[in-house]
Amino acid sequence: MDDQKLYRKPPAVEAVRYPKNFIKTAVCELRFPALLDLEAKPPRAFQSKIRKLYPFYDTQIIEQMGSDQVATEHRYLFRSKDKHWTVSVKSFAISLETNKYVDFEEFFERLTKVISSASDMIDADFFTRVGLRYINTIPMDTWDVTGWVRPELLSLFSSLPLGVPQTFGSIVSGELKNAKYTMRHGIKKEEDPKKNTEGPQYNLDFDYFSENVEASDVNSLIQEFHETNFALFSWCLGENAKKLLGEGKAK
């Protein structure tokens, strides 16, 4: 079978900006051939370039168990003044993450500045992996999922004979034209101890990635990921979720 026939784009939708969004976390990670220097010392020159936007610095040492030994990984974190944006640097990857996503334009502008500032440090003409991930949380006011997401996502959920589940999840993965994707979706309780509710929420977690990407193609690939994601996200929503988002305004 022709590989091109396996790939289907989500239905095209108009690019709009909603008064609200469901994005709990947005993160873009770019992996590169490992830099041994970053395993032993922090990227001081890189920090000086982004320090005004990300003034708070922290470091983590992550231990990973191997078959016969424990490996350590240094992670250097640079956070914005409001702590809502984080740049993470490891010996083989750099990422930008936010828990206060407003729109793709702001995210993309910050991302391109991070990539530009890191270009001398990375010193590579390709990335081993480029990924863009959006984790959406839809706060529902009922355990009845009807109307919150498309019925096609709920075939197993709706057919269970044992009453209304309080946890339900599914994983879908496949290939796009020039990349791969993983979609995780399901319902679970709100578990944030700072909130006085244990109400239901529906998660839509979209992850797009491609390997061995030329540096000159990164920006267009990320924009393509975003456009694909917005179309798929829009397709997944039910009428209740659309009402909660509000009326979108064309960009």
Kinemage of the C-alpha trace (Angstrom):
@kinemage 1
@onewidth
@group {chain A} dominant
@subgroup {mainchain}
@vectorlist {calphas} color= white
{ca met a 1} P 0.000 0.000 0.000
{ca asp a 2} L 1.230 3.490 -0.843
{ca asp a 3} L 2.473 5.152 2.356
{ca gln a 4} L 0.865 8.424 1.275
{ca lys a 5} L -2.566 6.779 1.423
{ca leu a 6} L -2.025 5.974 5.104
{ca tyr a 7} L -1.768 9.658 5.964
{ca arg a 8} L -4.911 11.730 6.277
{ca lys a 9} L -5.010 15.320 7.418
{ca pro a 10} L -7.657 16.386 9.947
{ca pro a 11} L -10.441 18.478 8.366
{ca ala a 12} L -9.175 21.992 7.658
{ca val a 13} L -10.344 24.659 10.115
{ca glu a 14} L -10.011 28.421 10.196
{ca ala a 15} L -7.278 29.729 12.474
{ca val a 16} L -9.037 31.520 15.337
{ca arg a 17} L -8.229 32.791 18.809
{ca tyr a 18} L -10.562 31.804 21.638
{ca pro a 19} L -11.199 33.870 24.796
{ca lys a 20} L -10.126 30.791 26.785
{ca asn a 21} L -8.024 27.723 26.135
{ca phe a 22} L -7.686 24.288 27.713
{ca ile a 23} L -3.899 24.042 27.418
{ca lys a 24} L -2.387 23.010 30.744
{ca thr a 25} L 1.121 22.538 29.346
{ca ala a 26} L 2.772 23.324 26.017
{ca val a 27} L 6.325 22.166 25.372
{ca cys a 28} L 8.677 21.996 22.413
{ca glu a 29} L 11.838 19.911 22.676
{ca leu a 30} L 14.745 19.789 20.254
{ca arg a 31} L 17.316 17.037 20.629
{ca phe a 32} L 20.816 17.207 19.186
{ca pro a 33} L 24.006 15.117 19.167
{ca ala a 34} L 25.214 15.013 22.779
{ca leu a 35} L 27.545 17.732 24.052
{ca leu a 36} L 29.954 16.310 26.620
{ca asp a 37} L 30.647 19.737 28.115
{ca leu a 38} L 27.012 20.007 29.256
{ca glu a 39} L 27.372 16.824 31.296
{ca ala a 40} L 29.866 18.556 33.560
{ca lys a 41} L 29.247 22.307 33.535
{ca pro a 42} L 26.326 24.710 32.949
{ca pro a 43} L 25.938 26.677 29.689
{ca arg a 44} L 27.145 30.066 30.920
{ca ala a 45} L 27.334 31.761 27.518
{ca phe a 46} L 23.806 30.641 26.687
{ca gln a 47} L 22.509 31.920 30.016
{ca ser a 48} L 23.923 35.385 29.366
{ca lys a 49} L 21.879 35.575 26.140
{ca ile a 50} L 18.525 34.671 27.707
{ca arg a 51} L 19.010 35.985 31.251
{ca lys a 52} L 16.730 39.023 30.878
{ca leu a 53} L 13.758 36.893 29.825
{ca tyr a 54} L 14.611 33.916 32.071
{ca pro a 55} L 16.430 35.328 35.110
{ca phe a 56} L 15.896 32.463 37.571
{ca tyr a 57} L 18.379 29.606 37.381
{ca asp a 58} L 18.239 26.148 38.897
{ca thr a 59} L 19.894 22.815 38.265
{ca gln a 60} L 18.728 19.236 38.713
{ca ile a 61} L 20.606 15.966 38.796
{ca ile a 62} L 18.459 13.077 37.632
{ca glu a 63} L 19.525 9.530 38.450
{ca gln a 64} L 18.599 6.823 35.968
{ca met a 65} L 18.948 3.146 36.760
{ca gly a 66} L 20.726 1.072 34.125
{ca ser a 67} L 21.228 -2.649 33.892
{ca asp a 68} L 24.282 -2.613 36.160
{ca gln a 69} L 24.881 1.005 37.154
{ca val a 70} L 23.265 4.350 37.953
{ca ala a 71} L 23.683 7.096 35.359
{ca thr a 72} L 23.301 10.769 36.253
{ca glu a 73} L 21.891 13.476 34.019
{ca his a 74} L 22.359 17.199 34.571
{ca arg a 75} L 19.438 19.447 33.735
{ca tyr a 76} L 19.823 23.237 33.707
{ca leu a 77} L 16.616 25.240 34.176
{ca phe a 78} L 16.036 28.897 33.347
{ca arg a 79} L 12.675 30.355 34.401
{ca ser a 80} L 10.891 33.577 33.576
{ca lys a 81} L 10.180 36.151 36.275
{ca asp a 82} L 6.573 34.992 36.604
{ca lys a 83} L 7.727 31.323 36.697
{ca his a 84} L 5.294 30.374 33.910
{ca trp a 85} L 7.992 29.764 31.280
{ca thr a 86} L 10.926 27.362 31.590
{ca val a 87} L 13.890 26.718 29.315
{ca ser a 88} L 15.520 23.365 30.025
{ca val a 89} L 18.970 22.358 28.778
{ca lys a 90} L 20.425 18.855 28.903
{ca ser a 91} L 23.499 17.417 27.243
{ca phe a 92} L 21.383 16.254 24.292
{ca ala a 93} L 18.278 18.481 24.298
{ca ile a 94} L 16.846 21.944 24.804
{ca ser a 95} L 13.186 22.691 25.442
{ca leu a 96} L 10.738 25.505 26.082
{ca glu a 97} L 7.736 24.831 28.319
{ca thr a 98} L 4.883 26.980 29.599
{ca asn a 99} L 1.931 26.453 31.898
{ca lys a 100} L 0.335 29.747 30.867
{ca tyr a 101} L -0.189 29.381 27.127
{ca val a 102} L -1.927 32.314 25.430
{ca asp a 103} L -1.423 31.731 21.723
{ca phe a 104} L 0.959 30.101 19.281
{ca glu a 105} L 2.408 33.426 18.135
{ca glu a 106} L 3.795 34.205 21.596
{ca phe a 107} L 5.020 30.641 22.079
{ca phe a 108} L 6.707 30.553 18.673
{ca glu a 109} L 8.369 33.951 19.172
{ca arg a 110} L 9.866 32.836 22.476
{ca leu a 111} L 10.917 29.506 20.989
{ca thr a 112} L 12.735 31.027 18.018
{ca lys a 113} L 14.626 33.340 20.389
{ca val a 114} L 15.706 30.354 22.496
{ca ile a 115} L 16.835 28.409 19.418
{ca ser a 116} L 18.733 31.400 18.064
{ca ser a 117} L 20.432 31.987 21.420
{ca ala a 118} L 21.424 28.307 21.617
{ca ser a 119} L 22.767 27.992 18.076
{ca asp a 120} L 26.412 28.629 19.013
{ca met a 121} L 26.194 26.276 21.976
{ca ile a 122} L 24.593 23.429 20.001
{ca asp a 123} L 26.752 23.963 16.904
{ca ala a 124} L 24.887 21.416 14.770
{ca asp a 125} L 23.251 21.596 11.352
{ca phe a 126} L 20.511 19.113 12.264
{ca phe a 127} L 18.441 17.954 15.227
{ca thr a 128} L 18.048 14.294 16.061
{ca arg a 129} L 14.440 14.877 17.141
{ca val a 130} L 11.983 17.793 17.142
{ca gly a 131} L 8.785 17.462 19.148
{ca leu a 132} L 5.810 19.673 19.980
{ca arg a 133} L 3.321 18.657 22.677
{ca tyr a 134} L 0.070 20.165 23.917
{ca ile a 135} L -1.640 18.812 27.045
{ca asn a 136} L -5.247 20.048 27.216
{ca thr a 137} L -7.568 19.665 30.209
{ca ile a 138} L -11.301 20.197 29.701
{ca pro a 139} L -13.043 20.891 33.044
{ca met a 140} L -16.426 19.190 32.880
{ca asp a 141} L -19.340 19.792 35.246
{ca thr a 142} L -20.627 16.219 35.018
{ca trp a 143} L -19.361 12.666 34.694
{ca asp a 144} L -21.507 12.313 31.596
{ca val a 145} L -18.996 12.876 28.796
{ca thr a 146} L -21.688 13.229 26.144
{ca gly a 147} L -21.249 16.509 24.294
{ca trp a 148} L -17.758 17.242 25.615
{ca val a 149} L -15.761 15.326 22.997
{ca arg a 150} L -16.639 13.598 19.748
{ca pro a 151} L -18.608 10.338 20.053
{ca glu a 152} L -15.916 8.546 18.008
{ca leu a 153} L -13.533 8.921 20.964
{ca leu a 154} L -16.004 7.391 23.404
{ca ser a 155} L -17.117 4.115 21.817
{ca leu a 156} L -15.641 1.931 24.568
{ca phe a 157} L -16.473 4.385 27.322
{ca ser a 158} L -20.151 4.632 26.386
{ca ser a 159} L -20.626 0.874 26.026
{ca leu a 160} L -19.424 -0.166 29.496
{ca pro a 161} L -22.270 -1.887 31.389
{ca leu a 162} L -20.999 -1.179 34.927
{ca gly a 163} L -22.043 2.412 35.393
{ca val a 164} L -20.199 5.654 34.796
{ca pro a 165} L -16.368 5.211 34.974
{ca gln a 166} L -14.300 7.807 36.784
{ca thr a 167} L -11.114 6.892 34.936
{ca phe a 168} L -10.880 6.118 31.254
{ca gly a 169} L -7.980 6.438 28.829
{ca ser a 170} L -6.768 5.502 25.409
{ca ile a 171} L -3.587 5.943 23.348
{ca val a 172} L -3.471 6.367 19.579
{ca ser a 173} L -0.241 6.663 17.596
{ca gly a 174} L 0.604 6.767 13.939
{ca glu a 175} L 2.465 8.515 11.145
{ca leu a 176} L 1.975 11.869 9.499
{ca lys a 177} L 3.379 12.891 6.145
{ca asn a 178} L 6.753 13.950 7.544
{ca ala a 179} L 6.454 12.973 11.190
{ca lys a 180} L 4.762 10.798 13.801
{ca tyr a 181} L 2.181 11.486 16.453
{ca thr a 182} L 0.833 10.124 19.726
{ca met a 183} L -2.547 11.113 21.106
{ca arg a 184} L -3.570 10.262 24.659
{ca his a 185} L -7.084 11.033 25.761
{ca gly a 186} L -9.388 10.145 28.618
{ca ile a 187} L -11.295 11.208 31.699
{ca lys a 188} L -10.113 11.369 35.299
{ca lys a 189} L -10.682 13.246 38.551
{ca glu a 190} L -9.185 16.655 39.215
{ca glu a 191} L -6.289 15.877 41.555
{ca asp a 192} L -4.915 19.350 42.245
{ca pro a 193} L -4.841 19.676 46.080
{ca lys a 194} L -5.069 23.470 45.754
{ca lys a 195} L -8.568 23.157 44.299
{ca asn a 196} L -11.593 22.399 46.428
{ca thr a 197} L -13.091 19.982 43.944
{ca glu a 198} L -12.611 16.488 42.672
{ca gly a 199} L -14.699 17.054 39.590
{ca pro a 200} L -14.124 15.302 36.290
{ca gln a 201} L -11.836 16.511 33.559
{ca tyr a 202} L -11.178 15.245 30.052
{ca asn a 203} L -7.563 15.253 28.893
{ca leu a 204} L -6.482 15.649 25.280
{ca asp a 205} L -2.710 15.140 25.048
{ca phe a 206} L -1.192 15.592 21.575
{ca asp a 207} L 2.483 14.876 20.828
{ca tyr a 208} L 4.030 15.407 17.362
{ca phe a 209} L 7.636 14.622 16.516
{ca ser a 210} L 10.080 14.045 13.682
{ca glu a 211} L 13.644 12.719 13.634
{ca asn a 212} L 16.808 13.916 11.883
{ca val a 213} L 15.502 17.380 11.023
{ca glu a 214} L 17.719 19.872 9.229
{ca ala a 215} L 18.188 23.040 11.268
{ca ser a 216} L 16.827 25.122 8.397
{ca asp a 217} L 13.552 23.145 8.479
{ca val a 218} L 12.802 23.412 12.196
{ca asn a 219} L 10.632 26.537 12.148
{ca ser a 220} L 8.409 25.384 9.302
{ca leu a 221} L 8.063 21.928 10.886
{ca ile a 222} L 6.938 23.366 14.221
{ca gln a 223} L 4.409 25.584 12.466
{ca glu a 224} L 3.132 22.532 10.583
{ca phe a 225} L 2.799 20.615 13.852
{ca his a 226} L 0.782 23.460 15.332
{ca glu a 227} L -1.566 23.703 12.359
{ca thr a 228} L -2.145 19.945 12.402
{ca asn a 229} L -2.717 20.035 16.151
{ca phe a 230} L -5.254 22.864 15.984
{ca ala a 231} L -7.224 21.012 13.327
{ca leu a 232} L -7.176 17.749 15.313
{ca phe a 233} L -7.997 19.514 18.582
{ca ser a 234} L -10.962 21.232 16.930
{ca trp a 235} L -12.167 17.917 15.517
{ca cys a 236} L -12.072 16.284 18.967
{ca leu a 237} L -14.293 18.864 20.704
{ca gly a 238} L -17.968 18.411 21.468
{ca glu a 239} L -20.494 21.232 21.638
{ca asn a 240} L -20.160 21.669 25.417
{ca ala a 241} L -16.400 22.160 25.144
{ca lys a 242} L -16.823 24.612 22.262
{ca lys a 243} L -19.250 26.696 24.319
{ca leu a 244} L -16.794 26.742 27.225
{ca leu a 245} L -14.021 28.003 24.924
{ca gly a 246} L -16.180 30.873 23.735
{ca glu a 247} L -16.586 32.340 20.301
{ca gly a 248} L -13.344 32.319 18.348
{ca lys a 249} L -12.110 35.377 16.476
{ca ala a 250} L -10.346 34.943 13.152
{ca lys a 251} L -6.625 35.695 13.261
